Amino acid sequence: MSNTKIYNWPFVSSMGETEVDFFTESFEDLQERSMKNDGIMVITDGWKDGEVAAILRGGVNARAVLDVLAATGVKHLKIFHLEERIREMEEVFLSSVVVPANALFDSVSVRWRRDASVADLVKAIGPEYRMLFFGAPLVFSELQPLYQTVKEHYSGSVTVVRGPHVEMELDESDEIYRWVRQRTYDAGDFSLPAVLRSYKKRLDKKVAVLLPSLNEERTVGNVIKTALEVQKAGLIDEVILIDSASIDSTVDIARSYGIPVFIHQEIRPELGSFRGKGEAMFKSAFVTDADILAWVDTDIESITPRFFYGLLGPLFTHPVIRFSKGYYARPVNVESSGIELGGGRVTEILARPWINTFMPQLSGYIQPLAGTAAIYRDDFQKMRIPVNYGVEMAMLLQAVELAGLWTTCQVNLGTVVHRSKDVIGLSEMAFQILQVLAEMGPYGDAGQSCDTLRRVYSAQRQFEIRSQRFKVTWRGYQ
């Protein structure tokens, strides 16, 4: 290993068990003959302590950037990638950058960007970082122009890395990243009703939107009105309310719109009846013969037509997709930290850790517990449905088990404002989800789960123990 020009460069002596040869040069003294070295060439204007980021496209040189950063002792890496228009180039990035980065560093953040140019990207992110790393361009004559372009907009240290002249075998093993890039959509991708109507006609499938409700008089009217607007545009065949014996005006409001209204406890009474959203979803399949079933919550305050376009669009335009799950920004009032945006508290504290531990192939799902979903009827009727909380996870796991990860997708439906639970309510929800997962072997410990949730309170040397039972009940059509 040699360091010919830059004396403050903190290379370590080896990369794990593999010795790596590095050759360093400054931009001022660089000659084309220097580029003929067989090792990794590092061209830099010096090392600066502080935050580091890499802007990478993919290929041998991008891969060499990772080796250099790992050899300097970097443990946590942020990578920026300008989204490629050519799908095959995205595959190169995933294979040559994302896969090895996760093996080399303790944590990796990959951010896909749509800036018009590298210069625009540098202007946007440059102030946050002391050093920026780039893979070298293809030929020597492009190197100095790249450096000058970056320096016009960035005052920190710039490093360009060129890897050895070897053919790189592309490893497509990281299915999670590929799935995220190819099966994550935005509702705006499906915002042309006339186009979607043409796809739906070609698909020749009947679609029912099913609206589970329980005391939602404040919001149910707008949800129904919006769904009927999309039905009038020709994308939905039926809009049906599945109520769970509301004691407010929910049912009267729904009937005022002229849609079919069913009380789930009264559907197929010979099958018995249970409380819970899962039970309402199970019973809903008996009141429609639609080929595609889509459930949308009725407590959403901010629903728009694009909500329905986005949820149904992937099933219309990609016949291989059989299950679509929505995700959305969820402004939630959290006393300790203000506004929480993202997957929700139970998702981040329970569901995501469980998925990454036991079912990592599903870790690309942004909101696995989101209740908005659409699925082909024949797939849904092959599933076991828990009657209460846990139905969303149970459906997701079984959808993948039935037809494979690539037949499922997720869609950004925008911002959803709805009620949130307190900590006790979230705890009970999480417990019921864990019960479902524990009984779904082989994902967890198959068999009967514990049905009692206990809480112990202590104050002034006195104890109180509270317990509540939550029984897991499964429904099925077989």
N, C-alpha and C positions, 0 to 999 in steps of 0.2 A: 504494500500500500504506500502511495506517495502523495505528498502534499507540496507541490512545487512553488506555488505563489501565495496562497492565502494561509497565513500562519495561525489565525484565530479560529480555524474551522474545527469544530469539536467531534471529529470522527472517533468512534470507538474502534477497538482493534479487530473485531470480528462481528459477523452477523450470525448469531447463534452458533451453529457448528460449521458454517460455511464462510470461508475467507473471501472477501470481496475486494477487488482492486479498484481504487478510485484515483482519478487524475484531476487535479483542480487547476483552473486557469482563471485569470481575470478577463473581463470583456475588453479591456484596453490592449492587452498583449496577445490576444487570441489570434493564432494563425491557422489556416486551413490544414496544414500538416499535423497540427496537434489533434485534429479530429480523427486521425487514423489509429489511435490507440484502441486496443481490443477491450479494455475495461470500461468502467463507467466514467464518463467525462462530466465534471461539475464546473460550469462556467458561472462565476458569481462576482458580485461587487462587495462581498463581505458578509460576515455573520453578525446578526443583531439579536440579542436576547429579547424574548417577548413572544407574542402570539404569531403562529405560523399557519399558513394555508397553502394549498396546492390547487392550481387551475389546470385541469387535465382533460384531454380528449380520449386517450387510449392508445394502446400499442406498446412497443418496446421501450420507447423513451419515457412514456408515462409510468410504465412499470419500474423503470430505473429510478424515477423520482421517489417512489416508495422505498426502494432499497437505501437511497441516500438519507432520507428522513429517519428511517429506522436506525441507520448506522450512527446518526447524531444523537440518538437517545430519545427522540420524540415518542411519546406514549399515546397522545390523544390528537387525532388528525382531523382537520376539516378540509373537505375536497369540494371544489366547485366545478360543475360540468355544464358547458353550453349544450343544450339539447340538440342532438343531431337530427337532421331531416331524413337521413337514410337509416332505415331500421338496422341494417347490418352493422353500421358504425356504432350504434347503441350497444349491440351485442359485443363488439370489440371492447368498448369501455367497461361493460359489466365484467367481461372475462379477464381483461388485463389489469384492471384497476380495482374494482369493487371486491372481487373475490380475494386477491392477495392482500388487500388493505386490511380486511377483517382478520386475516391470519397474522399480520405483522404488528398491529397496534391494539392497545387495550380498549380504545373506543374510537369509532369512526363516524363522522357525520358527512353524508353525501348530499349535496344540494344541487338539484337540477335547475338551471336558469334558462331564461329565454331572452337575455340581453341581445341587442343587435350585433355586438362585436365584443372581442376581448377587451378593447379599450373601455367600452361602456361598463363591462363587468368590473374591471379594475377600478374605475371611478366610483362604482357603487360600494364595493367592499373594502377597497384599499385602506381607508382610515382605521379599520379595525385590526390591522395586522402589521407586524414589524417586518415580516419576510413573506415574500410570495415565491412559489416554486412553479416552474413550467417544464413540460417535456419539450425537448428541442424540436424545431421544425425539420422538415425532411432534408433540406440541403443547407450547406454552410452559408450561402448568400442570403438566406432568409433570417439568419440568427440576429445580426445586428439590427435590422429593421424592427424585429419583434421587441428587442430590448429597448430601443429608442421609443417605440410606441408606448410601452408600459411606463417608462420613466417620465413621459410627458404628463402622466396622470397620477404618478405614485412616487412618494419620497422615501419609501422604505427600501430594504435590500431586495434585490432581484437575483434569482438563481435559476439557470436553465440547465437541464440535465439531458445528456445523450447516452443511451444505452449501447451495449455492444451490438455489432452487426450479426445478429442471429435471427433465425426464423422462430417466431413465437407460436406455440401451439395454443389455440384458444380453448379454454376450459369453460364450458357452459353449465357447470354444476350448480351454480347459485340460482336455483329456481325462484327463490323468494323475490330477489330483485327484479328478475325478468317478469315475474307475474305482476309485481307492483307497477312496472312501467307499461305493461301491455293490457292490464285488466283493471286499471284505475281510471275512471272517467270523470268528467265534469258535466253537470246538467246542461251547461251551455253547448256541449258537443251535440246535443239532440234538440236544439231549440227551434227547428224548422218543422212545424206540425205537418205541412204538406208532404215533406220528405218522409217523415215517420209514418204518416198515413199510407204512403205508397209501400213502405217496407212491411207494415202490418198486413196490408192486403195481400202481399206476396206470401207472407208467413201463413196466412189463413188460420189464425188462432183467435178464439174468443177470450176477452180479457175482462175480469171482474176486479174492481177495487173494493175491498172490504174494510170497513171502518169500525174497529172495536171501540166501545165507549162505556164509560161509567161516570155519570154526573159531570158532563162536559158542556153544560148549557152555554157557557160563555164563549166557547170557541168552535163548537161543532157546526154551527151554521156556516161559518166562513169556509171550513174544510169541505163541507158538502157542496157549497156554491162553487168553489174552485174546481172540485172534481167533476161537477156537471159541465163546467165550461170546457174542460178537456174532453169530456165525453162528446159534447157537441162538435168538437173539432175532429171527431172520428177516431180517437185513439183508445177509448174505453168503451166497452159494451154494456157494463152494468156497474152501478154504484149502490152498495148495500150497507146499511148500518147493522152491526151486530152488538146489541146492547146487553149489559149485564145487570138488568133490573135497576136502572137509575131511579132515584127518588126526586130528581129535579125535573126540569123541562126538556132534557136532552131528546127524549123520544118524540115529544110533540113538535119540537123544532124540526127534527129530521122528517117527520111525516108531512110537515108543511111544504117541504120541497118535493114531495111526491115520489120519493125513493122507497124501495122496499125496506122495512124495518123488522128485525127479528130479535126476540129476547133469547139469549143463548140457552137459558135454563129451560126454555120451551121447545127447543129444537131436538128432535129425536128423544123424547122423554124416556123411552124404554131403555136408553143407554145410561140413564142417571145423569146427574149434574154436579159440577164442582165449581168453586169460585176460581177466578184467575184469568189472565189474558190468554194463557196457553189453551185453556178450555174454550174460550170464545173463538180462538183461531181454529181449533179442532172442529168445533161445531159448524163453523162458517162454510166448510167444504160441502156440507149437506144441503145448502140452500142455493147453490149455483152449479151449473154444469160447465163453467168456463174452463178453458185449457190452461190459462195463466191466472194465478191468484196473487193479488198484491194487497198487502196490509199497510195502512197508513194510520198513524195515531191521530185521535181527534182532539188532543189537547194542545196542538201546535197553534201558536198565535200568529205566526208570520208566514203561513203557507202561501205559495204562488203556483201557477201552472207548471213552471219549470220543475217543481218537485216531482210531478207525475211524468213529465217528459224524461227527466233524468233516470228515474227508477225503471221505467219500461223501455227506454231507448235501447239499452244494450241487448235486451232479449229480442227486440224487433230487428236490429241491424246485424247481429251476430248470432246466427242460429245455433252455434255450438254452445252459447251461454244459456244455462238453465236456471241460474239462481243469481239474483241481483240484490245487493244490500246497500242501503243508503248510509252516508255519513255526512256530518254537518258541523259547522261551528256552533257550539252550545254555550252562550253566555250564561254562567251560573253564578249567583251571588254567593261568595264564600267569605265568611266573616274574617278569617285570619289572613287571607291573601288577596282580597279584592275580587277580580274577575278571573275565572278559570275558563280557558278555551282549550278544547281538545277532546280526548276520548271519554271524559267523565271520570269521576272519582273511583267508582267500582272497577271500571275498565283498567285504569292505571295501577291501582293497588292490588287487584285480584286477577282479573281476566288476562291482562297482558303478561304478567309473570307466569301464570299457569300455562298459557299457550306457548310461550318461549321455552318453558321447561319440558312440556309433554307433547306439544304439537307445533314445533317451530315452523312447519311449512305454512301455518296460518298466521305467522307473525306479521305479514304484510297488511293485514286488515287493520284499518285505522280505528274503527269503532265496532268491534265484534259484538257488542251488546246492543247496538242500535236496533230499534224495533221496526223500522221501515224496511220491508223486504218484498220481493216478488219471486215466484217460483212456478215451475210447471206443476200442474195438478197431480200428474201421475207420479212425480218424484215426491211431492208432499205426502201423498197417501201411502208411500212406502216407509214413512218415518214413524218413530215413537215420539209422542208429543207430551212433555210434562205440562201439567195444567197451570202451573204458576210461573214464578220467575225461573229463569233457566231455559225458557223456550227458545230464545234467540241463539244461545250457544248450542243448544241441542240441534237446532235446524242447521246451523253453520257446519258443525262437525259432520252431520249426516249427509248434507249436500255434497261435501267433498268426498266422503266415503262412497256415496252412491255413484258419482260420475266423474270425480277427479277435480283437483284444484282449478284447472283451466276452464272448467265449465261454470265457474263462479266469478263474480266481479264485484267491485264496489264503486259507488258514484257519489261525488260531492254534490249535495243538494242545496248548498248555501248555508244560511244561518237559520237556526230553529230556536225559538224562544218558547219554553214551556216550564211547568212547575218542576222544582227539584225537591228531593227528600232531605230530611235532617240526618244527622249521623246515625241515630238509632234505626231509622228506616233503611239507610244504606247498609247497615250491618245485617239486618234481617234479609235484605235482598241478596247480599253477598253469600250469606249462609245457605240460602236456597239454591243459588247457582252452584256452590260447591257440592251440595247434596246431589244435584243432577249430574255433575261431572263425575262424582265418585261412583255413581251407578251406571255410567255409560261405558265401562270397560270395552276395549282395552286402553282407553285414554287415561283412566284413573284406576282406583281399586274397585273392581267390579263387585257387586253385591249390595246388600242393604246398608244404607248410610245411617248415621246417627240422626235422630229426628228431633233432638232437643237442643235449643240454644240457651245457654246459661250466661247470666251476667252477675258478677259479684261486686257489691258496693261496700265501701268501708268509710266510716266517719266517726271520730271520737271513740275509737276502740269498739264500735258496734258494726256488725256485718249484716248485710241483707243480700240474699240470693234470689234472683228472679230467673224463671225459666219459662220458655214458650216452645210448644211443639210445632214443627213444620213437617208435615208428611208429604213425601214425594209420591204423586199419583201420575201414572203414565197412561196416555191414550194411544190407540192405534186403529187402523182401518182393516188390518189383515184379519 
